[in-house]
């Protein structure tokens, strides 16, 4: 039954957006975008609570969203962690343990609509605004992002080339918004009119088009040292995303894994991360 629902619910939404677009392209686009930006999971689960509660730090406010931060104090430079879609800070538990052994200070926060943070909408421009607040407050030297968190880490450096960050690490991150939106359209099967409306919404709200938002193009302007780690068989974010970013990011290195999946939380990955931080 669950498989049937998972198959037909997206089609229902797509049909609804197509019908609404006949009346108002703008309303259809707004509802389609809101759905796109609404995480369905990522809140703290019972088995995650103890780990997170021990490290709770300040609550910072961005656009009326209450961001729960976490801190592990060490004597070395501060590392900022950005998790991905429908996740929370608990996803970093293995890396946090390894960073603590190396005596780094670690700062992390639950993204809007995730973990212990408030909010319902989550997208890269908003995530970047949150990251800017965290960076301004804690002055981290290093930023590590997974998936959309990696995408946001690079977008942050493109938008803010002068800040406390010295090194950037991106794990399994997508690059092209156009690819993400094409996949969204394919799943829901909404028509070109709805997609055009979404593109116009991006122009109004964010001052860029769907095709404009390309991390691989942004990478040309990033001067910080960077590490990209991506699995060749990643089924969530295509491997060619990091290939394209690496090609355009002069100060980057790319590590390719095989069979580690999208999450990239294995010890071998953590060792590469720490080696890069220490280099």
C-alpha positions as CSV (number, residue, x, y, z in Angstrom):
1,X,0.0,0.0,0.0
2,X,2.8,2.4,0.9
3,X,4.5,1.8,-2.5
4,X,1.2,2.6,-4.3
5,X,0.8,5.8,-2.3
6,X,4.4,6.9,-2.9
7,X,3.8,6.3,-6.6
8,X,0.5,8.2,-7.0
9,X,0.8,11.1,-4.5
10,X,3.4,12.9,-6.6
11,X,1.2,12.5,-9.6
12,X,-1.7,13.9,-7.7
13,X,0.3,17.0,-6.8
14,X,1.5,17.4,-10.4
15,X,-2.1,17.2,-11.8
16,X,-3.2,19.7,-9.2
17,X,-0.5,22.2,-10.1
18,X,-1.3,21.8,-13.8
19,X,-4.9,22.5,-13.2
20,X,-4.2,25.5,-11.0
21,X,-1.9,26.9,-13.6
22,X,-4.9,27.2,-15.9
23,X,-6.3,29.8,-13.5
24,X,-3.1,31.2,-12.1
25,X,0.5,30.3,-13.1
26,X,1.8,32.3,-10.2
27,X,-0.2,30.4,-7.6
28,X,0.6,27.1,-9.1
29,X,4.3,28.0,-9.1
30,X,4.2,29.1,-5.5
31,X,2.5,25.9,-4.3
32,X,4.9,23.8,-6.3
33,X,7.9,25.6,-4.9
34,X,6.6,25.4,-1.4
35,X,6.2,21.7,-1.7
36,X,9.7,21.4,-3.2
37,X,11.1,23.3,-0.1
38,X,9.1,21.4,2.6
39,X,11.1,18.6,4.3
40,X,9.0,15.7,5.4
41,X,11.5,14.3,7.9
42,X,14.6,15.3,9.7
43,X,13.3,16.0,13.1
44,X,15.1,14.5,16.1
45,X,14.3,10.8,16.7
46,X,14.4,9.3,20.2
47,X,17.7,7.5,19.7
48,X,19.3,10.8,18.6
49,X,18.1,13.0,21.5
50,X,20.8,12.1,24.1
51,X,23.7,12.8,21.7
52,X,22.3,16.2,20.6
53,X,21.1,17.3,24.0
54,X,24.6,17.1,25.5
55,X,26.0,19.6,23.0
56,X,23.1,22.1,22.8
57,X,24.4,25.7,22.6
58,X,22.9,29.0,21.7
59,X,19.6,29.5,19.8
60,X,20.1,32.0,17.0
61,X,17.3,33.7,15.1
62,X,17.3,34.2,11.3
63,X,14.2,35.4,9.5
64,X,12.1,34.5,12.7
65,X,13.5,31.0,12.5
66,X,15.0,29.6,15.8
67,X,18.2,27.8,14.9
68,X,19.5,25.3,17.4
69,X,23.2,25.3,17.5
70,X,25.6,22.6,19.0
71,X,29.1,23.0,20.2
72,X,32.0,20.7,21.1
73,X,34.9,22.7,22.5
74,X,38.5,21.9,21.6
75,X,41.8,23.8,21.3
76,X,42.2,23.8,17.5
77,X,40.4,25.8,14.8
78,X,36.6,25.7,14.7
79,X,34.9,23.4,12.2
80,X,31.3,24.2,11.0
81,X,29.1,21.3,9.8
82,X,26.2,21.7,7.5
83,X,23.9,18.6,7.1
84,X,21.8,17.8,4.1
85,X,18.1,17.5,3.2
86,X,15.8,15.7,5.7
87,X,18.6,15.2,8.2
88,X,20.0,16.9,11.3
89,X,23.2,17.3,13.2
90,X,23.1,13.7,14.4
91,X,24.2,12.6,11.0
92,X,27.7,13.9,11.8
93,X,28.1,11.8,15.0
94,X,31.0,9.7,13.6
95,X,32.9,12.6,12.2
96,X,32.3,14.6,15.4
97,X,33.9,11.9,17.4
98,X,36.9,11.9,15.2
99,X,37.2,15.7,15.2
100,X,37.0,15.6,19.0
101,X,39.9,13.2,19.1
102,X,41.9,15.7,17.1
103,X,40.8,18.4,19.5
104,X,39.0,20.6,17.0
105,X,36.2,22.9,18.2
106,X,33.0,21.9,16.4
107,X,30.0,24.0,15.6
108,X,26.9,22.6,14.0
109,X,23.2,23.6,13.7
110,X,19.9,22.1,12.6
111,X,18.7,23.7,9.4
112,X,15.3,25.3,9.2
113,X,12.6,22.7,9.5
114,X,15.1,20.1,10.7
115,X,16.2,18.7,14.0
116,X,15.5,21.0,17.0
117,X,15.2,24.2,14.8
118,X,11.9,25.8,13.9
119,X,10.5,26.6,10.5
120,X,8.9,24.6,7.7
121,X,10.7,25.8,4.5
122,X,14.2,24.8,3.5
123,X,16.2,26.0,0.5
124,X,19.8,26.9,-0.4
125,X,19.4,30.7,-0.2
126,X,17.8,30.4,3.2
127,X,20.3,27.9,4.4
128,X,23.1,30.2,3.3
129,X,21.6,33.1,5.2
130,X,21.6,30.8,8.3
131,X,25.2,29.8,7.6
132,X,26.2,33.5,7.3
133,X,24.8,34.1,10.8
134,X,26.6,31.1,12.3
135,X,29.9,32.1,10.6
136,X,29.6,35.7,11.9
137,X,28.9,34.5,15.4
138,X,31.5,31.7,15.8
139,X,34.1,32.6,13.2
140,X,34.9,29.0,12.0
141,X,38.0,28.3,10.0
142,X,36.6,25.3,8.2
143,X,33.2,24.4,6.7
144,X,32.1,20.9,5.9
145,X,28.8,20.3,4.1
146,X,27.0,17.1,3.0
147,X,24.7,17.0,0.0
148,X,22.6,20.3,0.0
149,X,24.9,21.3,2.9
150,X,27.8,21.0,0.5
151,X,26.0,22.9,-2.1
152,X,25.3,25.7,0.4
153,X,28.9,25.7,1.6
154,X,30.2,26.5,-1.9
155,X,27.4,29.0,-2.5
156,X,28.3,30.7,0.7
157,X,31.9,31.1,-0.4
158,X,30.8,32.4,-3.8
159,X,28.6,35.0,-2.1
160,X,31.0,35.8,0.8
161,X,34.6,35.4,-0.5
162,X,35.9,37.3,2.5
163,X,35.0,35.7,5.8
164,X,36.7,33.5,8.4
165,X,36.6,30.3,6.3
166,X,39.9,29.0,5.1
167,X,39.0,25.6,3.8
168,X,35.8,24.1,2.4
169,X,34.8,20.4,2.2
170,X,31.9,19.2,0.1
171,X,30.5,15.6,0.4
172,X,28.2,14.2,-2.3
173,X,26.8,17.6,-3.2
174,X,24.7,18.4,-6.3
175,X,25.8,21.3,-8.5
176,X,23.1,22.3,-11.0
177,X,19.7,23.6,-9.9
178,X,18.4,22.9,-13.4
179,X,19.1,19.2,-12.9
180,X,17.3,19.2,-9.6
181,X,14.2,21.0,-10.9
182,X,14.1,18.7,-14.0
183,X,14.0,15.7,-11.7
184,X,11.3,17.3,-9.6
185,X,9.3,18.0,-12.8
186,X,9.8,14.4,-13.9
187,X,8.6,12.9,-10.6
188,X,5.5,15.1,-10.4
189,X,4.9,15.4,-14.1
190,X,3.8,19.0,-14.0
191,X,3.9,20.9,-17.3
192,X,6.1,23.6,-18.8
193,X,3.8,26.4,-17.7
194,X,4.3,25.5,-14.0
195,X,8.0,25.3,-14.5
196,X,8.1,28.7,-16.2
197,X,6.2,30.1,-13.2
198,X,8.7,28.6,-10.8
199,X,11.5,30.1,-12.9
200,X,9.8,33.5,-12.7
201,X,9.4,33.0,-8.9
202,X,13.2,32.5,-8.6
203,X,13.8,35.7,-10.4
204,X,11.5,37.6,-8.1
205,X,12.6,36.1,-4.9
206,X,16.3,35.3,-5.4
207,X,17.3,37.4,-8.4
208,X,18.5,34.4,-10.4
209,X,17.0,31.9,-12.8
210,X,16.9,28.1,-12.5
211,X,19.7,27.8,-15.1
212,X,21.7,30.6,-13.4
213,X,22.2,28.6,-10.2
214,X,25.2,26.5,-11.1
215,X,27.7,25.7,-8.4
216,X,30.2,24.5,-11.0
217,X,30.2,28.0,-12.6
218,X,30.3,29.6,-9.1
219,X,33.4,27.5,-8.4
220,X,35.4,29.5,-10.8
221,X,35.3,32.4,-8.4
222,X,36.1,30.5,-5.2
223,X,39.7,31.0,-4.1
224,X,39.7,29.0,-0.8
225,X,41.2,25.6,-0.7
226,X,38.7,22.8,-1.1
227,X,38.1,19.1,-0.9
228,X,35.4,17.3,-2.8
229,X,34.4,13.7,-1.9
230,X,31.8,12.0,-4.0
231,X,30.9,8.4,-4.7
232,X,30.9,7.3,-8.3
233,X,27.6,5.4,-7.9
234,X,25.8,8.0,-5.9
235,X,22.1,7.6,-6.6
236,X,21.0,10.9,-5.0
237,X,23.5,13.5,-6.3
238,X,25.2,12.6,-9.6
239,X,29.0,12.1,-9.4
240,X,29.5,14.4,-12.4
241,X,28.4,17.3,-10.2
242,X,31.6,17.2,-8.2
243,X,33.6,16.5,-11.4
244,X,32.3,19.7,-12.9
245,X,32.9,21.7,-9.7
246,X,36.5,20.3,-9.4
247,X,37.2,21.2,-13.0
248,X,36.4,24.9,-12.4
249,X,37.7,25.2,-8.8
250,X,41.4,25.8,-9.1
251,X,42.2,25.2,-5.4
252,X,40.2,22.0,-5.1
253,X,41.0,18.3,-5.0
254,X,38.5,15.5,-5.8
255,X,38.4,12.1,-4.0
256,X,36.3,9.5,-5.8
257,X,34.9,6.6,-3.8
258,X,33.1,3.5,-5.0
259,X,30.3,1.8,-3.1
260,X,30.1,4.2,-0.2
261,X,26.7,5.6,-1.2
262,X,25.4,9.1,-0.8
263,X,25.8,9.5,3.0
264,X,29.7,9.2,3.0
265,X,29.8,8.8,6.8
266,X,32.4,6.0,6.8
267,X,35.7,6.1,8.7
268,X,37.7,6.2,5.5
269,X,36.0,9.4,4.5
270,X,36.5,10.9,7.9
271,X,40.2,10.1,7.7
272,X,40.4,12.0,4.4
273,X,38.6,15.0,5.9
274,X,40.9,15.2,8.9
275,X,44.0,14.8,6.7
276,X,42.8,17.7,4.6
277,X,42.1,19.9,7.6
278,X,45.6,19.2,9.0
279,X,47.4,19.7,5.6
